[in-house]
Amino acid sequence: MSGGRERDGFYVGYLPEAPADVAGFVRRVVAVLLLLAAAVALALVLAEGPFGASDFEFGNVRRFEGIVSADPAPRLQVARPGRRGGRPRSSSFLLVRPGKHGARDLAGAHDGQHVSLSGTLVYRGGRTMIEVLPETLGTGGTASDTMRLDPPASGARDVGTFTLAGEIVDSKCFLGVMNPGNLKTHRACATRCISGGIPPLFLVRDRHGLAVELLLVDRGGRAVGERVLDMVAEPLRVTGRVVRHDDLLVLMADPADFSRIEDAGR
C-alpha cells in the first residue's frame, strides 16, 4: 500500500538472517538480560558477606605447655602473664586429634596434669584450638612455678540460665579448618566430626550479627555427642545454664529439650 505505514519485519526461521528491526530488538533484550543476571549475581555475593576471620596453621607445628582438663571438654589451660583487672587468669585451648577425632582419651589420661605437647593451631576470633600430635604429649615441661596453674575445674563460675537461638556446629571445622564451617551445606561434615568426638559448639548471633560460641554439654556437664547429630546445622532454641571456665563459655542443656525453631511457633 502506498502512503501507508511501513510494515514490521517478519522473521522466517529458515532465512539466513532476521530483518534489521527484529535483530535489533533481540540484541537489546539479550543485553538487558545479561546486565540483570550480573546484577543478581553481585547482589547474592554481597548478601553472603565475607567469611569469618579464621585459620588452620597446617604444617606449622608449635610447642605448648599447660594443664590438661578432660571436662567439660578436652582443653589445655595456659597461663596468661600479668593477671590483673579481673581478666581471666588463663586461656583455654580446646584439644583435638588430627582428622575427625576428639582428644578425650588423651585428656582423660592426663587430667589435671601439667604437660607439654606439640600441635597445630586452629582459631577464629578469640577462640583457639590445638590439633595435638598424640605422640608428643608428655608430663612435666619447663614452665616456672609462677606460671603453673591450679586445675581448671576450680575456675568455674555460674553466669545464669538463658534461652538462646542458634545452631550446633563442630568446633574444629568452624574455628578454622573449614570456612565457613557451618549452615546446612556443612551438615554432613559436622555430623562426622561430632560423632568422632570433636566437641560441638552452640553458635549464637546477636542482633548485630556478632557470633558467640558456647561449648555444648548436657546438664550434668557430659559430652552430648551422638545425642545431637540429628540437630546439627538446624536453627534451634535451647534453654540451659551458662558456666564460664576462665575464658570458655559452656552451655549446659539437655538435648531432649532442644526445639527446632520451625516447631516452636516461629
FENTA-V824608 format. One record per run of one state. SS is the DSSP state (helix for helix, strand for strand, loop for the rest). FROM is the first residue (numbers start at 1). TO is the last residue. If there is no record, write none. Layout:
BEGIN
[[SS	FROM	TO] [SS	FROM	TO]]
END
This chain:
BEGIN
[[loop	1	19] [helix	20	48] [loop	49	53] [strand	54	56] [loop	57	61] [strand	62	69] [loop	70	74] [strand	75	79] [loop	80	89] [strand	90	97] [loop	98	100] [strand	101	102] [loop	103	103] [helix	104	109] [loop	110	113] [strand	114	124] [loop	125	126] [strand	127	132] [loop	133	133] [helix	134	136] [loop	137	137] [strand	138	139] [loop	140	144] [helix	145	147] [loop	148	151] [helix	152	155] [strand	156	170] [helix	171	177] [loop	178	183] [helix	184	195] [loop	196	199] [strand	200	205] [loop	206	210] [strand	211	217] [loop	218	222] [strand	223	223] [loop	224	224] [helix	225	231] [strand	232	232] [loop	233	235] [strand	236	245] [loop	246	247] [strand	248	252] [loop	253	254] [helix	255	257] [loop	258	258] [strand	259	260] [helix	261	264] [loop	265	266]]
END
